[in-house]
Amino acid sequence: MDAHVHARSPGRDQLGFGSLLAAEFCGGMTQAVVSWQDNDFVEIAAEAVPWLTPLVWVRPGGPDPDDVRQRISDGAAGLKLHPAYDNFPADTAGLDPYLKVAEEAGVPVTVHSAPGPADPDLIARLAERFPTVPIVLYHTYLGPPEGRRRAARHAQRLPNLHLETSWCDSATVERLIDDVGPGRVLFGSDAATDGPQHFVRQPPNLEAGETYNASLLKLAKRLKPAVFRQFAETNARALFRLKA
């Protein structure tokens, strides 16, 4: 179960729908949640294959909350925020109407985390305002290691924060599981940012030392089977309320 994938156009270029399919099959994925700023295209992509489920991309001021409600009613599994891409602070009050929609619908909110407007400290403030809404820190901070340590500390004190591990190598994943427990760490890949070869790219794209497939194999060997199953599948399936 891949908790973080994108499709922005047809074809096999970077973030293309064909590239996503190739990457996910190569990684052995059988289910994923997909997002991009063009919600209509994402819904079309999700309709094309039964194992993709859309998230609704939102930003302050758009789309209309009623449109978001309708998309969730039609099958979207949650919301996607990208404070860095859309240039807004992650704790802005402009997000409150969308967090209230998520709260009403009982769906999670995923948030790109990175330096600047997507800093984990800001995302933690959003989580504090909406303690019943599950919030997923995509990447668990896409930046220097100190940011990931701060993200983990926030997750330790805020039970509605979950950590997703795209671009984290296997050693980092193990540390995060040790820090916050096996129930709130999710596998995600950010495919197909590196095109169809995303899971096996050379040179390796995880901390310049591992491919996604090599990382998953290491974790399957080193973690207890039940913990690996939680990380690789059941945590995300439960959070997004998806059947196998």
Secondary structure, DSSP 8 states (H G I E B T S, - for coil): -EEEEE--BSSSSTTBHHHHHHHHHHTT---EEEE-S-HHHHHHHHHHSTTEEE-EE-BTTBS-HHHHHHHHHTT---EEE-HHHHT--TT-GGGHHHHHHHHHHT--EEEE--SSTT-HHHHHHHHHH-TTS-EEEETT-SS-HHHHHHHHHHHHH-TTEEEE-TT--HHHHHHHHHHH-TTSEE----BTTTGGGTTT-SS--BTTTB-HHHHHHHHHHHS-HHHHHIIIIIHHHHHTT---
